[in-house]
Amino acid sequence: IAGGVDTLRDALAERSEPPNLQVISLHRFMLDPTWHAETGVQVTSACGDAFDVVLSDGAHILKVVLSTALNELVYSGRLEPRGVVTVRGWEARADERA
């Protein structure tokens, strides 16, 4: 698990080994209707919510937003606090609007 957060923070890192991280917490929030318009994602029961996920590698923590395509993992209980996940794909995005 060690070093996993650094791997995710460095979006340009070589991705030879997917990092294993512990889920510290999940926070659900409803998506604003403008989010669907801006992203082009259709409104469905599976993507009316979004989840912030706090991850840790034992030394660092990182808060990320789970792709709405993966919401079913939360709804089904397969992604929950204290679980360990292998992060196989990620994107670094920043929304710096005021």
SVG drawing of the C-alpha trace seen along z (x, -y; Angstrom):
<svg xmlns="http://www.w3.org/2000/svg" viewBox="-33 -33 40 39">
<polyline fill="none" stroke="black" stroke-width="0.4" points="0.0,0.0 2.9,-2.4 3.5,-5.0 0.0,-4.5 -1.2,-8.0 2.0,-9.5 1.4,-7.4 -2.1,-8.8 -1.0,-12.4 1.6,-12.3 -0.7,-12.0 2.4,-11.6 3.8,-8.6 4.7,-5.4 1.8,-3.1 3.5,0.2 1.9,1.4 -1.7,0.4 -1.7,-1.0 -3.6,0.7 -5.3,-1.7 -7.6,-1.6 -11.0,-3.3 -11.1,-5.6 -14.6,-7.1 -17.3,-7.6 -19.4,-10.8 -22.5,-10.9 -23.8,-14.0 -26.5,-14.7 -25.3,-16.0 -26.5,-19.4 -28.5,-19.4 -25.8,-21.6 -23.2,-18.8 -25.1,-16.5 -25.4,-19.3 -21.6,-20.1 -20.4,-16.5 -22.9,-15.1 -23.7,-12.2 -27.3,-11.1 -29.3,-11.3 -30.0,-7.8 -30.8,-6.3 -27.2,-5.1 -25.7,-8.6 -27.9,-11.0 -25.4,-10.8 -21.7,-11.3 -19.2,-10.0 -16.2,-11.5 -13.8,-8.8 -11.0,-9.3 -8.1,-6.9 -5.0,-6.1 -1.7,-4.2 -0.9,-4.2 1.3,-7.3 -0.9,-9.8 -4.5,-10.4 -6.2,-11.6 -9.7,-12.7 -11.0,-11.7 -14.3,-11.7 -15.5,-8.3 -16.6,-8.0 -20.4,-7.8 -19.9,-4.7 -18.7,-3.0 -21.6,-4.0 -22.9,-0.5 -19.9,0.6 -21.1,-1.6 -24.8,-0.7 -24.0,3.0 -21.6,2.7 -18.6,3.8 -16.9,0.4 -17.1,-0.6 -15.0,-2.1 -12.2,0.0 -12.0,2.0 -8.9,2.2 -9.1,1.3 -6.7,1.6 -6.8,-1.5 -6.5,-0.4 -7.3,-3.6 -7.5,-7.3 -7.5,-10.8 -6.3,-14.0 -8.8,-16.8 -9.0,-20.2 -12.0,-22.5 -10.7,-25.9 -13.7,-27.9 -14.5,-30.5"/>
</svg>
